[in-house]
Amino acid sequence: MDLNGKTALVTGGSGDIGSAIANALALAGADVAISYVGHKKGAAATADAVRAAGKRSLAVQLDQQDPVAIDAAVDTVVGEFGRVDILVNNAAWNIGIPFSDLAALTADIWDRVLDTNLRGPYLLARAFAPHLRAHKAGRIVNIASVGGLYPGSSSIAYSASKAGLIHLTRCLAVALAPDVTVNCVAPGLVEGTRMAQRLPEEIVRMARSQAVLERVASARDIAAQVVTFCRADSITGQVLVIDGGVPGAMH
Ligand SMILES: NC(=O)c1ccc[n+]([C@@H]2O[C@H](COP(=O)([O-])OP(=O)(O)OC[C@H]3O[C@@H](n4cnc5c(N)ncnc54)[C@H](OP(=O)(O)O)[C@@H]3O)[C@@H](O)[C@H]2O)c1
């Protein structure tokens, strides 16, 4: 699919990886709306970068824990752009809690992580589905984590939310075929990001030492893979790991 003239929403576009994805989609020819929850300056910087690439942009404030707010944000994006071809479910929230500390992982934290990282992407896909189907060439790309493939990340809740997002990818690929492809990128550690800063130090050390390429994931490679999934016409239900080559995650 040629991305010129297409329209995307990248959730979490104020964040480190979301801004890279928004830029890459704009350079590939798409107009790009982004969402953010509190970091207005980061969102404005990403929207400015999309405009500097000659494309339309829009920054929408959205707490995707709230189903009503999700529907309102979808209406705003569709109202502004008239169509939406691509949804990138990139927004997520994490907090560093060692797996062994079950007492620290409270019901409230569990709900915040799961509502943001798994229910939100589902509700966004549900709300956008009629628009993505309209031109019979819709795209959803979910940003999960290697923590969804094997146990080890910022917390058990985060790992479980990303495992759910990976399987949601496959379920939606079946549900929305043949009009919409649904794929997933599962990054390992991306150093220098806000999320990486919340990881327990032992996880960071492990990610570095296990990568056979002796470097971890880069936001640029993740963004390039999102563009590749959006351009592809015959790929759906797939998960692509970007982690510097960790043998345990090579399937
Ligand atoms: N960084 C890594 O090492 C790494 C590794 C594997 C996977 N990932 C995945 O990559 C994606 C992007 O991560 P990142 O490193 O770019 O993280 P980040 O810089 O912390 O950005 C997270 C984004 O999600 C938004 N967000 C957080 N809570 C939200 C909520 N309740 N409703 C709506 N938006 C919310 C944030 O908005 P505000 O900026 O307004 O707060 C921000 O735009 C995530 O799905 C993450 O799980 C990251």
The ligand as an SDF file (V2000), in Angstrom:
LIG
                    3D

 48 52  0  0  0  0  0  0  0  0999 V2000
   11.1730    1.8000   25.8580 N   0  0  0  0  0  0  0  0  0  0  0  0
   11.4020    0.4850   25.8310 C   0  0  0  0  0  0  0  0  0  0  0  0
   12.4880    0.0080   26.2250 O   0  0  0  0  0  0  0  0  0  0  0  0
   10.3270   -0.4390   25.3120 C   0  0  0  0  0  0  0  0  0  0  0  0
   10.6110   -1.8110   25.2070 C   0  0  0  0  0  0  0  0  0  0  0  0
    9.6320   -2.6750   24.7510 C   0  0  0  0  0  0  0  0  0  0  0  0
    8.4030   -2.1710   24.3750 C   0  0  0  0  0  0  0  0  0  0  0  0
    8.1310   -0.8460   24.4840 N   0  0  0  0  0  0  0  0  0  0  0  0
    6.8010   -0.3810   24.0860 C   0  0  0  0  0  0  0  0  0  0  0  0
    6.9440    0.6740   23.1550 O   0  0  0  0  0  0  0  0  0  0  0  0
    5.8290    1.5740   23.2990 C   0  0  0  0  0  0  0  0  0  0  0  0
    6.3270    3.0000   23.4770 C   0  0  0  0  0  0  0  0  0  0  0  0
    7.1750    3.0590   24.6040 O   0  0  0  0  0  0  0  0  0  0  0  0
    8.1070    4.3270   24.9230 P   0  0  0  0  0  0  0  0  0  0  0  0
    9.4070    3.8150   25.3530 O   0  0  0  0  0  0  0  0  0  0  0  0
    8.0490    5.3050   23.8100 O   0  0  0  0  0  0  0  0  0  0  0  0
    7.3380    4.9000   26.2130 O   0  0  0  0  0  0  0  0  0  0  0  0
    7.1000    6.3990   26.7210 P   0  0  0  0  0  0  0  0  0  0  0  0
    8.1470    7.3210   26.1940 O   0  0  0  0  0  0  0  0  0  0  0  0
    6.8820    6.2990   28.1990 O   0  0  0  0  0  0  0  0  0  0  0  0
    5.7390    6.7740   26.0070 O   0  0  0  0  0  0  0  0  0  0  0  0
    4.5260    6.1680   26.4210 C   0  0  0  0  0  0  0  0  0  0  0  0
    3.4010    6.8850   25.7190 C   0  0  0  0  0  0  0  0  0  0  0  0
    2.1620    6.3500   26.1790 O   0  0  0  0  0  0  0  0  0  0  0  0
    1.3490    7.4260   26.6510 C   0  0  0  0  0  0  0  0  0  0  0  0
    0.4830    6.9630   27.7340 N   0  0  0  0  0  0  0  0  0  0  0  0
    0.8300    6.5140   28.9570 C   0  0  0  0  0  0  0  0  0  0  0  0
   -0.2760    6.2330   29.6820 N   0  0  0  0  0  0  0  0  0  0  0  0
   -1.3420    6.5100   28.8930 C   0  0  0  0  0  0  0  0  0  0  0  0
   -2.7510    6.4440   29.0670 C   0  0  0  0  0  0  0  0  0  0  0  0
   -3.3240    6.0420   30.2200 N   0  0  0  0  0  0  0  0  0  0  0  0
   -3.5430    6.8070   28.0320 N   0  0  0  0  0  0  0  0  0  0  0  0
   -2.9990    7.2100   26.8690 C   0  0  0  0  0  0  0  0  0  0  0  0
   -1.6740    7.3190   26.6300 N   0  0  0  0  0  0  0  0  0  0  0  0
   -0.8570    6.9540   27.6470 C   0  0  0  0  0  0  0  0  0  0  0  0
    2.3170    8.4940   27.1100 C   0  0  0  0  0  0  0  0  0  0  0  0
    1.6860    9.7700   27.1350 O   0  0  0  0  0  0  0  0  0  0  0  0
    2.4060   11.0320   27.8980 P   0  0  0  0  0  0  0  0  0  0  0  0
    3.7340   11.2400   27.1790 O   0  0  0  0  0  0  0  0  0  0  0  0
    1.4750   12.1640   27.6850 O   0  0  0  0  0  0  0  0  0  0  0  0
    2.5770   10.6080   29.3110 O   0  0  0  0  0  0  0  0  0  0  0  0
    3.3760    8.3890   26.0130 C   0  0  0  0  0  0  0  0  0  0  0  0
    2.9670    9.0830   24.8610 O   0  0  0  0  0  0  0  0  0  0  0  0
    5.0280    1.0480   24.4840 C   0  0  0  0  0  0  0  0  0  0  0  0
    3.9650    0.2510   24.0250 O   0  0  0  0  0  0  0  0  0  0  0  0
    6.0160    0.1930   25.2320 C   0  0  0  0  0  0  0  0  0  0  0  0
    5.3820   -0.7890   26.0080 O   0  0  0  0  0  0  0  0  0  0  0  0
    9.0770    0.0360   24.9510 C   0  0  0  0  0  0  0  0  0  0  0  0
  1  2  1  0
  2  3  2  0
  2  4  1  0
  4  5  1  0
  4 48  2  0
  5  6  2  0
  6  7  1  0
  7  8  2  0
  8  9  1  0
  8 48  1  0
  9 10  1  0
  9 46  1  0
 10 11  1  0
 11 12  1  0
 11 44  1  0
 12 13  1  0
 13 14  1  0
 14 15  2  0
 14 16  1  0
 14 17  1  0
 17 18  1  0
 18 19  2  0
 18 20  1  0
 18 21  1  0
 21 22  1  0
 22 23  1  0
 23 24  1  0
 23 42  1  0
 24 25  1  0
 25 26  1  0
 25 36  1  0
 26 27  1  0
 26 35  1  0
 27 28  2  0
 28 29  1  0
 29 30  1  0
 29 35  2  0
 30 31  1  0
 30 32  2  0
 32 33  1  0
 33 34  2  0
 34 35  1  0
 36 37  1  0
 36 42  1  0
 37 38  1  0
 38 39  2  0
 38 40  1  0
 38 41  1  0
 42 43  1  0
 44 45  1  0
 44 46  1  0
 46 47  1  0
M  CHG  2   8   1  16  -1
M  END
$$$$
